[in-house]
Amino acid sequence: RASTRLLRLEVQLEVAEKDKSTIESQQARLKDTVLTLASDYTWPDLEGLNGKNRLRDELRVRLSEQTGEVPIRNILFTQFVVQ
């Protein structure tokens, strides 16, 4: 029997001050992108620093597609708990 794990993930995007309102207006779409991508990962995919960095890199690509001209400076995991 496969074990089930729950991921609690909070992400913050760093963008230029002038772009904050644009990002906030797209918040629902960006959350959907994060949840959809994270749900494709298994626990072994996320283990260790390499797994988290891979998720961060893929999030940067996917979220940048959503934000268009708004450059994402950094993606921060402000909460990352697997139970």
Buried (B, 14 or more C-beta within 10 A) or exposed (E): EEEEEEBEBEBEBEBEEEBEEBBEEBEEEBEEBBEEBBEEBEEEEBEEEEBBEBBBEBBBEBBBEBBEEBEBEEBEEEEEEEE
